[in-house]
Amino acid sequence: MEGLDSTCFTESSKSFTVSFSSCTNLPQRCHSTSTACPMLTKIKPRAAAAIRSAAPIRLLATQANNNSQQLIALNKPTYNTRQIVSEIEDVLATAAKRELPSHIIEKIKQIPEKHKAANEILTEVNDLLFQRNNIQKQIKAYMKEKRDIEPLKAEQIENRNKERELTDKYKTAEAELHEILESVPNSIDPSVSSTEQIVNWLNPRGQYIADPKLEHQNIAQELGILDLKQASVVSGNSWYYLLNDGALLEQALVQYALKLARQHGFKMALPPSMVRSEVSNACGFKPRDTNNEQQTYSVGEDGKLCLTGTAEIPLAGLGINKTFQESELPHRVVGLSRSYRAEAGARGKDTKGIYRVHEFTKVELFVWSTQTQSVDELEKLKEFQMDLIRSLGLSAKVINMPYNDLGAPAYKKYDIEAWMPGRGTFGEVTSCSNCTDFQSRRLQTKYKSLKEKKSLFVHTLNGTAMAVPRVIVAILENFYDKASKRVAIPKVLQAYMDDKQFIVAEKSIF
């Protein structure tokens, strides 16, 4: 039963373990009274009934020196192994479209073989469990008849030794299989192609002319609202101080985005910026990318905690082991957090100023939906982002992103790129993705389907409401007037900036 790992049951004072993690013959939980499941045919009816009613077992890590148990945050992922095996050619085609490294694709090719091998070992283990029960019955019968039970005891010991050996072998095979399954990306929406598709323009212009004199870092430092030099002394490259109206502009952007989100029915959360690494991994954010470049900041020597690159991660974590009622969906939350990216500084011209930095403020939208709602919910996220960027007066294009720009969790993704004349190009200011059940299978987030009469995995979606530094870059480069040496503040932000209409040069705070 996919979703269960292994469960211990006791019968006749003897405990035994049945492992479920590679079973693909039954869905989440077995409600059948048939003998279809190979793991239930060879154990007593009472034990089989217990297994059929078992809920997914929470993983426990036992401390070595005492009897206490420390609860780990996550259950094991519920991979759709059966579907992956049956559609392995499609899975490989998807991996190739996403341009995954060849060594990962080669591993994915091994899934059917690894799955078969693990199930064969599991069958042997369950055969031994069946034999053990028969031996136990014989021992009881022999004892009543006062017959010699020593040969049976010897057989019992041999059975247990074989079972332990095969169980260890199965655990190894299962771990190898799960390691590969973890690298399998989400499927791809049919509307996605190999190239970018511009689906809309916001505040379009007749022509787009680059002007290096409008580089945001020069404008910001001239106005006294940005200090990169001192930040490099304090923290290193790709860190920054926002000062005076620069700091006020950040707060204005945040408050404006939060207000719009609340008006659209999003409930507000202030999530932690540090999470368990296993939670980050489950959301598709690995410590290193497929090219082995560092992505996240690990905290502590054991690396069990990390700083989040987006509030998407802790917001998704709100749904760990949760089952929604269908009537509660879609469920929308907006989160505000500081975000941390370790890869800043390795992108050439992107390292100038604050376009790509290690730490920044971000307002994030997150949605849990039913499996039939997620397509529409993605469009709603996109429309929200379009309205926000349009209201700031920025000229931008909305893009249905290509195969090779989708992260592993994303089924489909839209980016909005705003024109930045100082950089001489369009730059990403928002992104929204439909991750379908990629994250929910790893976080065990479900809903009770009225139609299916069972629990299904929710679909999760995420979107940027405000990536502050990127939008500041766009505002400075688009609304700076060379003659007056001031920046026009978008009208929708003025109420959050003491009703100022312009950002003008100010004396440094020192």
Summary of the structure (lengths in Angstrom):
residues: 510
radius of gyration: 28.1
end to end distance: 64.8
largest distance: 108.3
contacts: 1637
relative contact order: 0.12
helix: 39%
strand: 22%
